[in-house]
Amino acid sequence: MTALIPFNRANNNLNQQTRTGNTLALFAEEHGSERLAAAALDLAQAGVNLRDEFAAPIAAILAALGHVPEG
């Protein structure tokens, strides 16, 4: 169970990062800032990379908890 605490904290950070990226992208569209749009895309990619990094730890946690994936 203690492994879930850092995971939940990291998951919250990922959610905050995603929201920030979406907000920046909307701001860039509204104000026409190409530089901000590029930074937002970089931030969004960082989120994708972070999600990919979580794939193995999530699978290990679920396996330890006896979760069987569907499909």
N, C-alpha and C positions, 0 to 999 in steps of 0.2 A: 504494500500500500504506500510506503514512503516513496517509491519510484514515481507514483502518480502526482505527487505534489510538485516536483520540478517540471514534470511534463505539463501539468495544468498551467503553471506559470509561463512556460515557454509558449503554450498554446494561446494564452491570453496576449502575449507579446505579438504573436503572429497575427491575431485578430486586429490588434491595434495598428500593426504595420499595414495590413491590408486596407483598413479604413483610411489611414493616412494617405496611402497611395491613391485610393479612389478619390479622395478629397482634392489632392494635388492635381490629378488628371482633370477633374471637373473645372478647377480654377484655371488651369492652363487653357482649356477649351474656351472658357468664357472670356479670358483676357488675352488670348492669342500669344502666349509666351511659349515659344518653341523650346527654350532652354528648360523651363519648368516641366514641360511635357516629357522631355528626354530624361530628366531626373526622376520623374514619376515612373517612367517605364523601367528605369534601372531599379527603382525600389520594388516595383511589382515583380521583376525577375528575381530579386533577392528573396522575395516571399516564396516564389516557386522553388528556388534552390533550397530554402529552409524546409519547405514541405517535403522535398525529396530526401533531405537529410534525416527527417523524422520517420521515414517509411520503415527502416529496419528496427529502430527502437520501439515504434508502435507495435510492429509485428511481434517483437519479443515480449512486450508487456502483455499483449493480448494472449499470446501462447502461454505465458506463465499463469494467466488467469483462467486458462482453459477455454478461451473463446475459439470457436471454429468458424472460419469465414464462410459466407454463403457463396454458392456457385461453384 
